[in-house]
Amino acid sequence: MSFHVLIPDSVHPSALEVLQGLDGIRVTAPGQMTRAETAAALPDADALIIRSATKVDADLLQSAVTLRAIARAGVGVDNVDVKTASSKDIVVMNTPDGNTIATAEETFALMLALARHIPQAHGSMREGKWDRKSYMGVELHGKTLGVVGFGRIGRAVAKRAQAFEMTVIAYDPYIPSDYAADLGVELVSLDDIYRRSDFITLHTVLNDETREMINAANISKMKIGVRIVNAARGALINEADLAEAIKSKRVAGAALDVYSTEPPPPDHPLIGLPGVIHTPHLAASTEEAQVAVAIEAAHLIANGLLKGEWRNVVNPEVLSK
């Protein structure tokens, strides 16, 4: 029996190298496919490997006839309609290990750039200016970092913050307090994160409880002058509320790698706003991370199809069927 694996995104070629060397696997990977091309190829596919460009929504899944599995070469699966996939008995998997370091390093780069106004100062010098007074920064040393979501990435960020002698507190309802304590991190309530933090960094999943958790009501609980970093999911922030808080100087600044709509529209309330720095969803964009998640996704699909061994499944109820 041969299984057809469709890769409609520009996944690193290392995924192909894993799959093409296996008996019983046939791969279609022409590079970035349009939605129409993906829909046309999907009826014959047993598995999908995707990144973030392909939106596997309910409409696309109507074309899935033989599809058994979807592997996301990355952590978040919000570009997959998991509920519809589950109703069609399709296993959905992610690759949470491969981009941990890349995302933690991007988060810390954003935090440092935010604290020291590095992008703004660079832009000023490119314009031929020598303006030292406008870019007075703050040190990370001695500050309190609030980590929302203490999974792999949150823990990696905490470790780096401790090297800068920051006090790290974290919120995660799924992590035992003694586990965090063993890492030198105090596990606190979400309100404590808002009340005590000088910097807040987001590393939580997007769900009904966390959607737009950074909003006007919660910002009012924060220290005046707090700085916010988001390299997780754009919809964790009510972008209009954050823009107003920065304009009023209640929030000193923000560093964002993700947006509720990507790419963001020209009239996005935070783009172009002084005190805000941006990157275009680069957290996992390192050579090492792209290789790691591609290889992991390929092994997830191969082991599932050929051996019935399913790992990193985000809808485990499907396995019971």
Secondary structure, DSSP 8 states (H G I E B T S, - for coil): --EEEE--S---THHHHHHHTSTTEEEE--SS--HHHHHHHGGG-SEEEE-SSS-B-HHHHTT-SS--EEEESSS--TTB-HHHHHHTT-EEEE--STTHHHHHHHHHHHHHHHHHTHHHHHHHHHTT----GGG----STT-EEEEE--SHHHHHHHHHHHHTT-EEEEE-TTS-HHHHHHTT-EE--HHHHHHH-SEEEE----STTTTT-BSHHHHTTS-TTEEEEE-S-GGGB-HHHHHHHHHTTSEEEEEES--SSSS--TT-SSTT-TTEEE-SS-TT-SHHHHHHHHHHHHHHHHHHHHH----SBS-GGGTT-
